[in-house]
Amino acid sequence: MAEILTLENVVALLTLSAMEIVLGIDNIVFIAILTSRLPAEQQARARQIGLGLAAVMRILLLLTISWIAGLTKPLFTVMQHEVTGRDLVMLLGGVFLIAKATIEIHHKIEGAHDDATKRVRGASFSGVLTQIVLIDIVFSLDSVITAVGMARALWVMITAVLLSVAVMMIFAGRVSRFVERHPSVKMLALSFLIMIGVLLVADGLGQHLPRGYVYFAMAFSLLVEVLNIRAGTRRAATHAAG
């Protein structure tokens, strides 16, 4: 037991758990957008199943570390850039994320006159789960590669993944309800997904952009929007009282 709970492992567990939770923000936003197209009684189940599948995939990937290491080996070279299996997954995932977010924005703008029933009919439970699984593969691969690079003990990696997924399950419902209540936040979330998609495409092309700057910009934009919503709520309450 003492050999397992070494200072190095404890520090790695805390650091990796925090990193996995930050990386999981992308997943929560994407799942919130997708499940909002389902009937209200199916949304919570879709979120839980989607996040559960994400946890399973990440653990399975961690159990195949040798295969993960193989994804970082060059497959071919394009314009002096050595393309790896991970690059291809990041590139395809980024394109998928950009396309999906763009379609959702178009639906949000052009379909504003449709009633809720028509919007719900446009999505099926199995279809939403399929899309969640597809993007989970991209996010899981990115997450697992980060875990392999930050920790040596397998139990540390698996524990960090389980903790991050548990946090995502706790907050996914709240995030989804908040996004659904405020159309402007939903549009902002979709723009975040496009930004994340661009990051993935750039990563796949060998241009490793620091995510910290992007996450800071996202957090700042969300803070401004939340303050704007609160100010609007207070103005509405003042007018109602007057």
N, C-alpha and C positions, 0 to 999 in steps of 0.2 A: 504493500500500500504506500509506504514511504517513497518507494522508487517511482510510483506513478504520480503522486502529488508532489513533484519537485517544483521548485520556484520557477524553473524554465517552463514547465508544462502549465502551471497556473497562469503565468503572465501570457503565454501563448493562447490559452483558452479565453481569457478576458479580452485580449486584443482582437483575436479572430472572431469572437462572438459579436463584438461591436462592429467590426468590419462587415460581417455577414448581414447584420441588421441594416446597415447603411445600404449595402448592395441590394437588399430585399425591398427597399423603397420602390425601385423600378417595378418589381413584380406586383406589389400591392396596388400601385396606380393602374397598371395594365389590367389586373383582375377586376378592379373596381369599375373600370370603363366597360369591360366586356360583360360582366354580370348585370350591369344596369339595364341591358337590353332584354333581360329575362323577366318573367313574372315575379312579383315581389316574394311569393312563397318559395321560389326556387333559388333565389339569389344567395342566401346564406349557405345552402347545401352545395352550390356550385363553387363558392369561395373555399369552403372547407375541403372539398374533394380536390380542387385545383392545388391548394397549398399542400395537402397531403401527398399528392403525386409529386410535387416539387421536392418534398423531403425524401421520398423514396428514391427519386432519380439521383439526387445529390449523394445519398448514401451509397447507392449502387456504383456511382462514378468513383467515389472514394475507395471502394473495394477493388477497383480496377486501375490503381495508380499507374501501373506499367503502361496501360493503354493510354491514359491521360498524358504520360510523358511522351508517348509516341506522337501525339497530336502536335507537339511543339517542334517536331523534326520537319525540315523543308521537304516539300513535295515537288515543287518546280519553281522556277524563277521568272518573274515578269518585271521588266524594266529595272533590273538590279535589285528587286525585292524578292526575297525568298518566301514563298507562300507555303504556309503550314496548314494542317487540318483544322487547327483552331481558328486560323485566319478565315478559312472558308465558312466555318460555322458562324463566326462573328459577322462576316459580310452578309451572308444570307439572312441571318437574324435581324440585322440592322435594316436591310431592305424591307423585310416583312413588317417590322415595327413601323417604319416610315409610311409604308403603304396602308397599313391598318389604321394608323392614327389619322392619315389624310382622308381616308374613306369615312371615318367616324366624324371628322370635322365637316365634311361635305354633307353627311347625313344630318348632322346637328343644324346646319344652316339651311339647307334646301328642304329638309323634312320638318321644319319647325311648324308647318301648318297641319301636319298629320296628327291624329289623335294618338293617345297612348296605346290603344289596342293595336293599331296598325304597326306601331314601332315594335311592340313586343312580338308580333307575328313574324317579324323579320329575323328573329334569332331562335335557335333551338338549343335545348339543354346540351345535347351531344355535340352540336357545332361549336358552342362556346367552350366546352371542355376541351375539344380538339385544339382550338386556337390557344387556350391556356397551356396545354401540354407542349405545343410547338415552341412557344416563347419561353416556357420553363426550361426547355432543353438548352436554349442559348444562355439564359441567366444562370442555370445550374452549372453549365460548363465554366462560365466565367467565375462563378463562386468557388467551385472546386479547385480550379487552377490557383486561385488566390489562397485557398486553404492549404494546398500542397506546398506552396511557396513560403507560407508563414509558420507552419508547424511540422514537427517530425512524428509525433505520436498519433496513430490513427484514431484512438479514442478521443483525443482532443479535437480533431477535425469533425468527427461524427457528433460529439456533444455540442460543439459550436453551431453546427448546421441545425440540430434539433432545437436548440435554444432560439436561434434566429427565426425558424419556422413557427415556433410557439408564439413568439412576439408578433409575427405577422398575422397569425390566426386571431390573436387578441384584438389587434387594431384594424384588421381588414374590414370588419363590419362598420366600424365608426368612420373610417376613411370613405368607404363606399357611400354611406348615408350622407356624409358631409358633401361629397362631390355631387351626389344626386340632387341635394337640396338647393345647391347654388350653381346655376348654369355657367356663370362666368368662371367658377373654379374648375368645372368640367372642361371647359375650353382651354384653360390654363394647363390642366393636367394632360390634355391631348398634345398641346405644344411641347410639354416636357417630354412626352414619349417620342415626338419627332426629334427633339434634341438628343435624347438617349440613342435613338436609331442612328443618327449622324455620328455619334461617338463610336458606336459599334462598327459602322462602315469604315470610319477612319482607322479604327483599331485593326480591322481586317486588311486594310491597305498598308499597314505598317506605320501609320501615323498615330503614335500613342499620346493622346491628349490627356492631361491631368484631370481626373474627374472631380477633384476637390473644388476647382473653380466653377465647374458646371453645377455641382450640388449647392454651392454657396449662392449662385445666381438663382437657382430654383427656389431655395429657401427664402431668399430675399423677396422674390416675386410673390411667393405665397403669403409671406408676412404682410406685404403691401395690400394684397387682395383681401386678406382677413380683416385688416384695419379698415379697408374701404367698405366691406360688408357690415362691420360693426357701426361705422359712421352712418351708413344708409339705414340701418335698423333704428338707430337713435333718432334720426331725422323723421322717419316714419312714425315713431312713437310720439315725438313732439307735436307733429301735425295732427295726429289722432287726438292727443290731449287738448290741443288748441281748438 
